[in-house]
Amino acid sequence: MSDRPAPIDCDVHPVVPDIKALLPYLDDHWQEAVVRRGIEGLTTISYPTRNPLSFRQDWRDESGRTAMDAATLGRQALDPFGTRLAICNCLYGVQAQYSEDLGVAMSRALNDWIAREWLDRDPRLRASIVVPMQNAELAVDEINRCAADKRFVQVLLLVGSEVTLGRRQNWPIYAAAERHGLPVGIHAGSMYRHPMTPVGWPTTFTEEYVNQATAFQSQLTSLIAEGVFAKFPSLTVVLMESGVSWLPAWMWRLTKFWKGLRSEIPWVADPPSSIVRERVRLTLQPFDAPPDAASVMRLMEHVGSDEMLLFSTDYPHWQFDGTDALPAGLDASIARKIMAENPLRTYVRLNDRETTP
Amino acid sequence: MNVDVLNRSAAPIVSSTKMAIADCDIHPRPAGVGIGGVSKSLYPYLSQRWIEHVEAFGITYRQPWEKGAAYPKNQPQACRRDAFLPDGGSPGSDLRFMAQQHLDPNNVALGILNPLTSGQGATNPGLSAAIAHATNEWQKAEWTSQEPRLRGSVVIPYEDAAASVKEIEARADDREFSQVLLLSRTAEPLGQRRYWPIYEAAAAADLAVGIHAFGNGGWPNTAGGWGSYYIEEMVGHSASQQALLTSMILEGVFEAIPKLRVVLVEGGLAWAAALGWRLDRQWRKLKQEVPGLKRAPSEYIRTNVWFTTQPIEEPEPRMHLAEAIDWIGWDRVLFATDYPHWDFDDPAHALPFRMTEAQRRGVFMENARRVYRGSIEIAG
């Protein structure tokens, strides 16, 4: 990768080793709650510990895990790729708690833990603000609290929400994100209020994981149909670990129906395909690429923009082997844009000289 | 469509209407006033017990309304305005009118009937079975026996596999029926074991299994809750189709019943290649979890699954759609208009890109003949 710029990895996952790690970041009441109530941890079924996808085999330690400290993440995920900056998206299931009080307490602890244990320890690291999706007002409070730290570069939501993300009750989150110059990143995962498929609960992890892509399709439809992009003209939405190759077909279908049904959503004045190409970005892994290189470039023509993809390894999830993070077949100019140019345009705060080495 | 707001990019338009075509998604509808959501036209085919039930309690689905669909449509009955009968009767409720407006001018030599609002997914399973049976009797009496160009679909109460099998077996030797009809939004993903007897019975009878968009399975139509708008529902039908196909493949339905032919109706087709790539990639890492699969998941799509065209995706440039079909194979594609619904695809304009003669004949007729039993003798 010597002819390419040092990459910016837009999706890496610090792993909370144990809920006890968050105790120093919880107040007395919640510390006691965790201990006395025996809360066992918030690892969700989106990424079960032993699952082959959750940790690449050659990255696992004796406990079967990895990515539990900044030094390990730097050694495994940043050094081999020559990565200049990486965005931490911690997928500890604070959003899935049914109590919004717990959601707030755990979100705050998690963000403070990320700042102290990760961002303070490796200047290459940035992070997304984890918010209590249970309640938009409380999510805004957390965004406002964390945004002063310029190393937080994005607001993190999960694709499996309680109500569709475009709905107006979520708009305070988008207003706050826009005000602070933060993209809203939607990551695979769920609050588990609903099954991952629109036709009921899946029986296997494989089925659930494959269906995350359909969840992304529906959420993007919701964001467009409800008018989020019209209401918040400076907002960028980033889809993370969403898969990429589903995008053109979904875009074609939505744009066709917009022609016939736009009277229902008159605030959507532009074709959805144009909105998507301008305002939506996707992290690279997993690309879900066609098997042959020629089809990869054909697919990129269907995507219709070389500015939408952002480099990611999805570390420590197992999406590829070795350092082959880019799908074979992408031409050199697109690859260059993916590695750094597109991320720098997407995340305004990555260009901040005060915090960037 | 009723509204056409864009000038399409210039593409060589090859008229398809000169040749006889197969239309794999036509919606007939029982005529007349409905009582509690059931048309009186079905009463001759219902027992007194269920007529009395309908009169007293109507029919309910896992959605809010006494009348009408979960999301308000953009047109009355979601239909073309010009498809209402001269006396104001429901579109699709009169064979002669359908023939004059659609079958004759569009040279439809083979039409597959997919009756909707036929009690499928009703909360009361007994009523669901009764309405499904009545709908099949009505299809035969008033449509397929009257019009040799039309083939019926065996409407089944799919949440009750035993009742469904009974209905399928009753039609197994009736060549006026070419497929078994399900809706896509079911109570559980369609690969699950509770539905397998349906597939076994269909395969045994050499009937295709058509799975049409819509239904009321009770689950929110997205993993993030209920969408707000009809456009979300319409776009989301492709998500439901992806989900049910994923389920059928991963649960091993096609491995267990290799003769099964599944037709996905009205959910789009451009997504199929990408779903195959995603399935294959994840399967390579996770195959230990689904040991029943003997082949890569995408291969079952290539051998056991077909897709109807309407509502055909419309990329700019339109040639991108042909490339997407290249990826899944032209033999997988079945032309459909969705008559008399508002988003009807006109066979003369729906596929405005260059096709080889073999591709065109396949999409507009030959593929359908291979999928639907009893259609081989249709001229075309």
Chai-1 contact restraints between the chains, C-beta under 6 A:
chainA,res_idxA,chainB,res_idxB,connection_type,confidence,min_distance_angstrom,max_distance_angstrom,comment,restraint_id
A,P52,B,K285,contact,1.0,0.0,6.0,A-B,restraint_1
A,P52,B,L286,contact,1.0,0.0,6.0,A-B,restraint_2
A,G160,B,A223,contact,1.0,0.0,6.0,A-B,restraint_3
A,G160,B,G224,contact,1.0,0.0,6.0,A-B,restraint_4
A,S161,B,G224,contact,1.0,0.0,6.0,A-B,restraint_5
A,V163,B,G225,contact,1.0,0.0,6.0,A-B,restraint_6
A,T164,B,T222,contact,1.0,0.0,6.0,A-B,restraint_7
A,T164,B,G224,contact,1.0,0.0,6.0,A-B,restraint_8
A,T164,B,G225,contact,1.0,0.0,6.0,A-B,restraint_9
A,T164,B,G227,contact,1.0,0.0,6.0,A-B,restraint_10
A,L165,B,G224,contact,1.0,0.0,6.0,A-B,restraint_11
A,H194,B,P220,contact,1.0,0.0,6.0,A-B,restraint_12
A,H194,B,A223,contact,1.0,0.0,6.0,A-B,restraint_13
A,P195,B,W219,contact,1.0,0.0,6.0,A-B,restraint_14
A,M196,B,A223,contact,1.0,0.0,6.0,A-B,restraint_15
A,T197,B,P189,contact,1.0,0.0,6.0,A-B,restraint_16
A,T197,B,A243,contact,1.0,0.0,6.0,A-B,restraint_17
A,P198,B,N221,contact,1.0,0.0,6.0,A-B,restraint_18
A,P198,B,T222,contact,1.0,0.0,6.0,A-B,restraint_19
A,P198,B,A239,contact,1.0,0.0,6.0,A-B,restraint_20
A,P198,B,S240,contact,1.0,0.0,6.0,A-B,restraint_21
A,P198,B,A243,contact,1.0,0.0,6.0,A-B,restraint_22
A,V199,B,R185,contact,1.0,0.0,6.0,A-B,restraint_23
A,V199,B,T186,contact,1.0,0.0,6.0,A-B,restraint_24
A,V199,B,P189,contact,1.0,0.0,6.0,A-B,restraint_25
A,V199,B,G217,contact,1.0,0.0,6.0,A-B,restraint_26
A,V199,B,S240,contact,1.0,0.0,6.0,A-B,restraint_27
A,V199,B,A243,contact,1.0,0.0,6.0,A-B,restraint_28
A,V199,B,L244,contact,1.0,0.0,6.0,A-B,restraint_29
A,G200,B,E188,contact,1.0,0.0,6.0,A-B,restraint_30
A,G200,B,P189,contact,1.0,0.0,6.0,A-B,restraint_31
A,G200,B,W219,contact,1.0,0.0,6.0,A-B,restraint_32
A,T204,B,E289,contact,1.0,0.0,6.0,A-B,restraint_33
A,T206,B,L250,contact,1.0,0.0,6.0,A-B,restraint_34
A,T206,B,Q282,contact,1.0,0.0,6.0,A-B,restraint_35
A,T206,B,L286,contact,1.0,0.0,6.0,A-B,restraint_36
A,T206,B,E289,contact,1.0,0.0,6.0,A-B,restraint_37
A,T206,B,V290,contact,1.0,0.0,6.0,A-B,restraint_38
A,E207,B,T246,contact,1.0,0.0,6.0,A-B,restraint_39
A,E207,B,L250,contact,1.0,0.0,6.0,A-B,restraint_40
A,Y209,B,Q282,contact,1.0,0.0,6.0,A-B,restraint_41
A,V210,B,T246,contact,1.0,0.0,6.0,A-B,restraint_42
A,V210,B,R278,contact,1.0,0.0,6.0,A-B,restraint_43
A,V210,B,L279,contact,1.0,0.0,6.0,A-B,restraint_44
A,V210,B,Q282,contact,1.0,0.0,6.0,A-B,restraint_45
A,N211,B,A243,contact,1.0,0.0,6.0,A-B,restraint_46
A,T214,B,A239,contact,1.0,0.0,6.0,A-B,restraint_47
A,T214,B,Q242,contact,1.0,0.0,6.0,A-B,restraint_48
A,T214,B,A243,contact,1.0,0.0,6.0,A-B,restraint_49
A,A215,B,A223,contact,1.0,0.0,6.0,A-B,restraint_50
A,Q217,B,A239,contact,1.0,0.0,6.0,A-B,restraint_51
A,S218,B,T222,contact,1.0,0.0,6.0,A-B,restraint_52
A,S218,B,G236,contact,1.0,0.0,6.0,A-B,restraint_53
A,S218,B,A239,contact,1.0,0.0,6.0,A-B,restraint_54
A,Q219,B,G224,contact,1.0,0.0,6.0,A-B,restraint_55
A,T221,B,E232,contact,1.0,0.0,6.0,A-B,restraint_56
A,T221,B,V235,contact,1.0,0.0,6.0,A-B,restraint_57
A,S222,B,G227,contact,1.0,0.0,6.0,A-B,restraint_58
A,A225,B,Y229,contact,1.0,0.0,6.0,A-B,restraint_59
A,A225,B,I231,contact,1.0,0.0,6.0,A-B,restraint_60
A,A225,B,E232,contact,1.0,0.0,6.0,A-B,restraint_61
A,G243,B,R278,contact,1.0,0.0,6.0,A-B,restraint_62
A,S245,B,A274,contact,1.0,0.0,6.0,A-B,restraint_63
A,S245,B,W277,contact,1.0,0.0,6.0,A-B,restraint_64
A,W246,B,A274,contact,1.0,0.0,6.0,A-B,restraint_65
A,A249,B,A270,contact,1.0,0.0,6.0,A-B,restraint_66
A,A249,B,W271,contact,1.0,0.0,6.0,A-B,restraint_67
A,W252,B,A270,contact,1.0,0.0,6.0,A-B,restraint_68
A,W252,B,E313,contact,1.0,0.0,6.0,A-B,restraint_69
A,W252,B,P315,contact,1.0,0.0,6.0,A-B,restraint_70
A,R253,B,V235,contact,1.0,0.0,6.0,A-B,restraint_71
A,R253,B,S238,contact,1.0,0.0,6.0,A-B,restraint_72
A,R253,B,G268,contact,1.0,0.0,6.0,A-B,restraint_73
A,R253,B,E313,contact,1.0,0.0,6.0,A-B,restraint_74
A,L254,B,V235,contact,1.0,0.0,6.0,A-B,restraint_75
A,K256,B,E314,contact,1.0,0.0,6.0,A-B,restraint_76
A,F257,B,I231,contact,1.0,0.0,6.0,A-B,restraint_77
A,F257,B,M234,contact,1.0,0.0,6.0,A-B,restraint_78
A,F257,B,V235,contact,1.0,0.0,6.0,A-B,restraint_79
A,K259,B,V5,contact,1.0,0.0,6.0,A-B,restraint_80
A,G260,B,M1,contact,1.0,0.0,6.0,A-B,restraint_81
A,G260,B,V3,contact,1.0,0.0,6.0,A-B,restraint_82
A,L261,B,N74,contact,1.0,0.0,6.0,A-B,restraint_83
A,L261,B,I231,contact,1.0,0.0,6.0,A-B,restraint_84
A,E264,B,Y229,contact,1.0,0.0,6.0,A-B,restraint_85
A,E264,B,Y230,contact,1.0,0.0,6.0,A-B,restraint_86
A,E264,B,I231,contact,1.0,0.0,6.0,A-B,restraint_87
A,D288,B,W277,contact,1.0,0.0,6.0,A-B,restraint_88
A,D288,B,R278,contact,1.0,0.0,6.0,A-B,restraint_89
A,D288,B,R281,contact,1.0,0.0,6.0,A-B,restraint_90
A,P290,B,W277,contact,1.0,0.0,6.0,A-B,restraint_91
A,R298,B,E323,contact,1.0,0.0,6.0,A-B,restraint_92
A,H302,B,H320,contact,1.0,0.0,6.0,A-B,restraint_93
